[in-house]
Amino acid sequence: MANKDDAKPEPGNRVILIELPPGFLNDLPQEDQQAIEAVVGQPIRFNEYDADGRAELEFRDHNGCLHKVYVGPEFIRVMNRSERDKFESGIQEISNVFDHYRLSARTIWNTAFWPDPDFHNWDSIEQFHEIEKLLFRELVLAKVDRDWPLCDLFVNAIPIFQIVPSLVHGTPIMIQKPRPEAPTGYWDDPVNLIKPRQAELLFIAYFDWNEMDYIDLRYYRVKIVSFDGYPELVGREALIERPHATVHLTSETGFAQELTRA
């Protein structure tokens, strides 16, 4: 049954895939058919409408593979309040797991590397980053029984880890503001406050202003995947101070394997 609701989702919102267009699964591999059929009627991320007006949706199957599918807007609807509450109830806070990793990583740098002047160089920082990845794999990913490619750690956003602002009246946030000559490096977008549940932020890495010094790992560096009222900010990176946010584990897992259907 086609969607009769006039409400339109914003990029990054979860929607319900009502049904599949006739013949949509034809000629697809069996495993892809099963994965797509399993998400009909379930919350699924809406990315955007493409040039032909189709809704681009993405989800992860039980093997952790990321799929992208394209359907007409009549085949989706926005989630109602009860559906959203049920979805969010399945999210688990794991701030203590991240804090254990953070304390361990900064202790290694501050006590084993930085006190020795021979390690005050970028080669040592690169070696330390490799140690950070191993620590994150063992102290975070293994702890929550998840996997993620080491080569992607601290480079790309990890969809299973959401950073949730915790200050009720608004949490300070620094959002990247690209320039034509410098797409990264500036964190001065005029939007500098975020309320709980106003946006969806995915963890990329911890951040300090100066790597060539003692470190605190003071900020969460995140990717914005939705932001109510500010769709132009979707896709940008941002910084939010660790004491002002919590870390949550979602049910989404895996690595990217894109599937598109015309």
N, C-alpha and C positions, 0 to 999 in steps of 0.2 A: 504494500500500500504506500503510495507516494506521500511525501511530507506536505502537509497543508499549513504548517506553522510559518508565519512570516518572520520569526526571529532568526537572525543570521549569526553564526559563530564568528569570533575573531580569531586570527591566526594564533595557533598554540592551544586553543580551547579543546576540550574533549567533546565529541559528539557521539551520537548513536547512529550506527549504520543500520538503517531500517531493513533493507533488503538489497539484493544484488540485481543489477540489470539482467534481463533475459540474455542468456548465452555468454555471460561474463566469464564463466569458468571454462568455456570450451577451449580445448587444445592446451590448457595449462598442465604442467606436471602434477601428478597426484598429490604430492606433498604440499604444493602451493594451493591446490583446490581445498585440501583439508584445513590448511592454515587460515585461508580467507573465510571459509564457511564458519569456522569456529568463532570469528569476531562479529558475525551478524548479530545485532541486538546488544552488543557490548560497547563500553566506552572505547573510543579510538581517537587519536590525535588528528585534528584538522590543521593543515599547514597553510593552505591558501586556495584561491580559485585560479586556475590556469587561464591562458589566453582564450581558450574555448569555453570558459565558464564552468568547467568541471571542478569538483572539490578534490583536492589532493589530500589523501589520508595516509597515515602511517601507523604501523603497529609492529610488535615483536611477537613471534610465535613461541611455542614452548621450548624450542631449541635455541632461542635467543637471536634468531635471524630477523633483521629489520625488513619489512615489506612496505612498499608504497603502492597504493591503488588509486585510481581515478574514476569517479562516478559523478553523475549529474546531481545537482543540489537537491533534487526531489527525493533522493535516496538517503538523505541524512536529516537529522534533527538535533537541536541543542539538548543537552542533558537537563532534566528537571532537578529540583532541589534534592529530592530524596535519592535520586541516582547519584548525584554528586557527593552527597554525604556518605553513601555506601562505598563509593570509590575511594574517598579520602580516608575512610576508616581502615582501609587495608594498608595504609602507609605507616611504617614503623620508624620511630625516632632512634637514631644511632649516633647522636652527637658524642657520646662517651667513647665510641669506637674511634671516631675521627680525632678526638682529643688525645687519645692514647698514642695514635700515630704521630700527631703534631708534636707532642712533647718528646717522643723518641727521636724524631728526625732533627728537631732543632738542637737537642742535646748532643747528638753526634757531631753536627757542624760546629756548635759553639765550644765544645770541649775537646774534640779530636782534630778538627781542621783549623779553625780560626786562631787559636793561641799560637800556632807555629807559623812564622812569617813565610816559610817555604811554600805554604799552601795558599798564600794570598795572590792567586792568579786564576784566570778563567778556565784553564785546564782542570784545576782542582774543583772548581764549581761544577764543571761538566761531570766529573767523576762522582761528585756528591749527588748530583741529580740522578745518576744511575742507581746509587744506593737508595735514594728516596723511592724510586720505583719499586725496588725489591721490598722495601719496608711496607709500602702501601699494599703490595700484593699479599704479603703475609699477615699484616696487622689489620687490614681493612677488608680486602676482597675475600680472603680465606675465612675471615671471621664471620662474614655474612653469607658465605657459601655462594659467591659469585665469581665470575671470571671477566677479564678485560685485557686486550692485547697490551703488552708493556710498551710497544712503540707508540701507542695512542695516549698513554697516561700523561696527564698534565699538558696535553696538546689539544685534544678534542673534549667537548663536554661529554660527561658520562650520564646517560639518561636515567639510570637507576638511583642516582643520588641528587635529591632536591635540597636546595638551600632555602629555608623558610624564614623570612624576617619575623622578629618576635616582639618588637615594640608596638603596642596597641595603637598609639597615636601617630605612628610613622617612624620608620627606621632610615637613618641617613644612608644613602647609596651614591656611589660615584660611577656614572655611566660613560662609556667611551663615546667620544664625539669625533668621528673621522673628519679629516681635512683632505682636500684633493692631493696635497703633497705629502700627507702623513695619515694613512688610514688607521694607524694604531698609535698608542702612546699618550693620547690626551684623554683625560677622564673628567671632563668639565661640561657635560651636557646639563642644561638648566633643570632638568628633572632630577632632583636630588633627594627625594623622600619617597619611601614605598611603604604601603600598609600591608598587614597580613592578608594573604589570599588575593592581593591585587595583581600579582604576577607569578609566573612559574620560572624559577631560576635553577639551572643545572650546574653542578659542580664541575669545574675544570681543574683547578689547582689552588694551593695556598699562594699568597702573594706578600712580598715585602718590597718596599721602595728601593732598598739598596742591598743587592746580593753580596757585595764585597764588604761585608761587615758582619757583626753578630746578627743573627736572625731571630725573629719572633714568630714568623708565619702568622701575621696579624690579621690578614684579610682572606676572605673567600673570593677567589676569582671565578665568576660565573658567566654562563651564557643565558641571555633572556630568550625564552621560547614563547612567552605570552606576557602581555602587560595591558591590563584593562585601562582603556582611555588613551593609550599611547602605542598604537600598532606600529608606528614608524621605528620604535625601539627594538622590535623583535629581530633577533639575530645578532645584536650587539653584545659585547662583553661588559661586565660591570664588576665593581668591588664593593664588598659589604663586610664590616668588621665582625670578627668571629663572635665576640660576646653578644652581639645584637641579632643573632640568627641561630637556628638549629638545623641539623642535618637529618634528612628523612630518606629511608629506603623504600623505593616503590617496587612494584611487581615487574617492571620492564627490565629486561636483561638482554645482553648479547652483543653481537657485532653486526656491521652493516652488510646486508645483501639486498640490493634494491631490486624491486619488481615493479614494473609499470605496465599498465594496460590502457590502450587507447579506448 
